[in-house]
Amino acid sequence: MNITTSEFFKARRMVLKGAGVAALIGLGVIPFDVPQALAAANDKYPEDAFKQKTEADAIKALYGKTAEPSDKVKMDAPEIAENGAVVPISATTTLADVTSISFLVSENPISLVASYRIPAGTLPTIANRIKMAKTSNVTVIVEAGGKLYSAKKEIKVTVGGCGG
């Protein structure tokens, strides 16, 4: 059997990749449920929710139900944002079976600023930098066990933001 040099190197590359992935799985670096994470990354983009002007409409378009406040949802954000164009914010929860976390800003032209799908077995913690038009309430929505939970905080914006 005669094979060309390029065919040899393609086959060799494929064998080495397979051995590398097997080694990483064996060491626990790559979990067996990687396909679940990749499937979550390919969920349909919630285009309609990102077009809504109000928090209530965005939550309805994204989830189809309302959220209840919970002390198990923690939001870390500054009380005063010196620059509304870059406001650091993070959310974490102790709730089980978290499937998504979303951030909404009530006074922004578009209320929903970020939404994340959380694959099973993932630590439910998200950190981001958001843009705020002006001083307003920021709400984080956590979907867990088929229910919605929320936390809210007012952030004062001093400069910049969506409006200039």
Salt bridges, closest charged atoms under 4 A:
ASP43 OD2 - ARG117 NE 3.80
GLU47 OE2 - LYS51 NZ 3.24
GLU55 OE1 - LYS152 NZ 3.91
GLU107 OE1 - LYS134 NZ 3.80
GLU143 OE1 - ARG117 NH1 3.71
